[in-house]
């Protein structure tokens, strides 16, 4: 693997980390506290200027509710059968009726969107 390819992979992972953090509504300060590092270090991770230690990646995966595989590669293993249903049940447990309606609308939106635009 060339240094350019490594750099590209680091930049892609950095972007996934930033987007995952924003999606769950955490600040860089929140993440810095969870990792025991400075906020500028989180900024460097999210810009690809700093490598992520495996222990940090494990913490980030739990914080962001994503797999380490997804954070590293962008590929999320697809749960099958009962595992998928159990995951969905855990994910929506405790949501208000309004939130459940929003989840249902989003699921409908995803079903209607062209498959070509979705990453599988």
C-alpha positions as CSV (number, residue, x, y, z in Angstrom):
1,X,0.0,0.0,0.0
2,X,1.4,3.4,-1.0
3,X,1.6,6.3,1.4
4,X,-1.0,8.1,-0.7
5,X,-3.4,5.2,-0.2
6,X,-2.7,5.1,3.6
7,X,-3.3,8.9,3.7
8,X,-6.6,8.5,1.8
9,X,-7.7,5.7,4.2
10,X,-6.8,7.8,7.3
11,X,-8.8,10.8,5.8
12,X,-11.8,8.6,5.1
13,X,-11.7,7.1,8.6
14,X,-11.3,10.6,10.1
15,X,-14.4,11.7,8.2
16,X,-16.4,8.7,9.5
17,X,-15.3,9.5,13.0
18,X,-16.4,13.1,12.7
19,X,-19.8,12.2,11.2
20,X,-20.4,9.5,13.8
21,X,-19.7,11.9,16.6
22,X,-22.0,14.6,15.1
23,X,-24.7,12.0,14.5
24,X,-24.9,11.0,18.2
25,X,-24.7,14.7,19.2
26,X,-21.4,14.7,21.1
27,X,-18.9,17.5,21.1
28,X,-15.2,17.1,20.6
29,X,-14.9,18.1,24.3
30,X,-17.2,15.2,25.2
31,X,-15.1,12.8,23.2
32,X,-11.8,14.1,24.6
33,X,-13.1,13.5,28.1
34,X,-14.1,9.9,27.3
35,X,-10.8,9.2,25.7
36,X,-8.7,11.1,28.3
37,X,-7.1,13.3,25.7
38,X,-7.2,17.0,24.8
39,X,-9.9,18.4,22.5
40,X,-7.2,19.5,20.0
41,X,-6.1,15.8,19.8
42,X,-9.7,14.9,18.9
43,X,-9.6,17.6,16.2
44,X,-6.4,16.1,14.9
45,X,-8.0,12.6,14.8
46,X,-11.0,14.0,12.9
47,X,-8.7,15.7,10.4
48,X,-6.6,12.6,9.9
49,X,-3.5,14.4,11.3
50,X,-3.3,12.0,14.3
51,X,-3.4,8.2,14.3
52,X,-6.1,6.5,16.5
53,X,-4.9,3.9,19.0
54,X,-6.8,0.6,19.1
55,X,-8.0,1.3,22.6
56,X,-9.3,4.7,21.6
57,X,-11.0,3.2,18.6
58,X,-12.7,0.7,20.8
59,X,-14.0,3.5,23.1
60,X,-15.1,5.5,20.0
61,X,-17.0,2.6,18.6
62,X,-19.0,2.2,21.9
63,X,-19.5,6.0,22.2
64,X,-20.8,6.3,18.6
65,X,-22.7,3.0,18.7
66,X,-20.9,1.8,15.6
67,X,-18.7,-1.3,15.0
68,X,-14.9,-0.9,14.9
69,X,-15.1,-2.5,11.4
70,X,-17.4,0.4,10.3
71,X,-15.1,3.0,11.7
72,X,-12.1,1.4,10.1
73,X,-13.5,0.5,6.7
74,X,-16.9,2.1,6.3
75,X,-18.5,-1.3,6.0
76,X,-21.1,-2.3,8.6
77,X,-21.9,-6.0,9.0
78,X,-25.6,-6.6,8.4
79,X,-27.4,-8.3,11.2
80,X,-29.5,-11.2,10.1
81,X,-32.8,-12.5,11.3
82,X,-33.4,-12.4,15.1
83,X,-30.2,-10.4,15.7
84,X,-31.5,-7.6,13.5
85,X,-34.9,-7.6,15.2
86,X,-33.3,-7.6,18.6
87,X,-31.0,-4.7,17.6
88,X,-34.0,-2.7,16.3
89,X,-36.0,-3.4,19.5
90,X,-33.1,-2.2,21.7
91,X,-32.6,0.8,19.5
92,X,-36.2,2.0,19.8
93,X,-36.8,1.0,23.4
94,X,-37.8,4.0,25.5
95,X,-38.6,6.3,22.6
96,X,-41.7,8.5,22.8
97,X,-44.6,7.9,20.4
98,X,-43.5,10.9,18.4
99,X,-40.0,9.5,18.1
100,X,-41.3,6.1,17.0
101,X,-43.4,7.8,14.3
102,X,-40.2,9.6,13.1
103,X,-38.3,6.3,13.0
104,X,-41.1,4.7,11.0
105,X,-41.1,7.7,8.6
106,X,-37.3,7.4,8.2
107,X,-37.6,3.6,7.5
108,X,-40.2,4.3,4.9
109,X,-37.9,7.0,3.3
110,X,-35.0,4.5,3.2
111,X,-37.3,1.8,1.5
112,X,-38.3,4.3,-1.1
113,X,-34.8,5.7,-1.9
114,X,-33.1,4.2,-4.9
115,X,-30.7,1.3,-4.1
116,X,-28.0,2.8,-6.3
117,X,-27.6,5.7,-3.8
118,X,-27.4,3.5,-0.8
119,X,-24.1,1.9,0.4
120,X,-24.4,-1.7,1.1
